[in-house]
Amino acid sequence: MAKSKQSSAGTPATVALTKAGITFSTHSYEHDPAAKSYGLEAAEALGLKTAQVFKTLLVDVDGKLAVGVVPVDKQLDLKAVAAALDGKKATMADPAAAERTTGYVVGGISPIGQKRRLPTVVDTTATEHDTVYVSGGRRGLDIGLSPADLIAVTAARTAPIAR
């Protein structure tokens, strides 16, 4: 059963939000190690619309790591994210490099509170919602916050990067 509470769960993401004075909610669920899609699992377990739940994907744009944040039921358009970051070519980042750089494990990578701030692009559809949900920094934990706060705390730009 999904739990929802207003307090910090103690991950780097929740600590960063608390420190920034941003209002957010945490939503825990029992992670199934056999789940094929962490994001779709979160949406289903929490009873949320997939359009409101966003996944965090690390990409390599012209040799530099960056972050793309897209709805869990969509794919990241690599050409679009490269263009949004004024790059020529993007590829998915190596999972080990993503974990090393962010401090999070794959399936629990949050766009918030990463070890090193990376250029971030949030899909424009996020602004269509009052609340969006992203990983809270571990598998089985999502954070709900306003799209404006997500964009502000990650210093993100928005662009149509989902397909």
VENCOR-V328726 format. One record per residue. RES is the residue in one letter. PHI is phi in whole degrees, -180 to 180 (none if undefined). OMEGA is omega in whole degrees, 0 to 359 (NA if undefined). Layout:
# VENCOR-V328726
RES;PHI;OMEGA  RES;PHI;OMEGA
This chain:
# VENCOR-V328726
M;none;180  A;-76;177  K;-115;177  S;-131;178  K;-149;185  Q;-99;186  S;-99;181  S;-74;178  A;-94;174  G;81;174  T;-93;176  P;-55;179  A;-66;182  T;-69;177  V;-63;180  A;-63;179  L;-67;178  T;-62;180  K;-62;180  A;-81;180  G;73;182  I;-93;177  T;-76;179  F;-152;175  S;-126;177  T;-110;183  H;-136;181  S;-97;174  Y;-151;179  E;-79;180  H;-74;177  D;-98;181  P;-58;180  A;-88;182  A;-62;181  K;-81;180  S;-132;180  Y;-61;183  G;-67;179  L;-66;177  E;-61;180  A;-62;181  A;-59;181  E;-66;183  A;-63;182  L;-95;179  G;67;182  L;-108;174  K;-70;182  T;-62;180  A;-69;180  Q;-96;183  V;-101;186  F;-115;177  K;-104;181  T;-106;182  L;-121;177  L;-96;182  V;-127;174  D;-107;180  V;-111;179  D;51;176  G;88;179  K;-125;180  L;-74;177  A;-150;184  V;-121;172  G;-117;181  V;-121;185  V;-134;176  P;-57;185  V;-66;180  D;-94;180  K;-120;175  Q;-112;176  L;-79;176  D;-86;186  L;-62;178  K;-65;181  A;-68;180  V;-69;176  A;-62;180  A;-64;180  A;-63;180  L;-103;179  D;59;179  G;-108;180  K;-97;187  K;-144;176  A;-126;173  T;-133;176  M;-66;180  A;-73;174  D;-62;182  P;-55;179  A;-65;177  A;-66;179  A;-62;179  E;-65;180  R;-61;185  T;-75;184  T;-90;185  G;86;180  Y;-114;175  V;-92;177  V;-55;185  G;93;179  G;-137;181  I;-77;177  S;-97;174  P;-74;185  I;-108;173  G;74;178  Q;-71;180  K;-56;179  R;-130;180  R;-69;181  L;-112;173  P;-56;187  T;-130;175  V;-125;177  V;-105;179  D;-59;184  T;-59;181  T;-65;179  A;-58;184  T;-73;178  E;-82;185  H;-118;174  D;-74;181  T;-135;172  V;-121;183  Y;-124;177  V;-132;179  S;-59;178  G;-89;177  G;110;173  R;-158;177  R;-64;180  G;92;179  L;-141;174  D;-119;179  I;-117;174  G;-104;178  L;-157;180  S;-73;177  P;-58;180  A;-61;179  D;-69;177  L;-59;181  I;-65;181  A;-67;186  V;-70;178  T;-100;184  A;53;185  A;-85;166  R;-107;178  T;-110;179  A;-163;177  P;-78;185  I;-111;180  A;-104;173  R;-139;NA
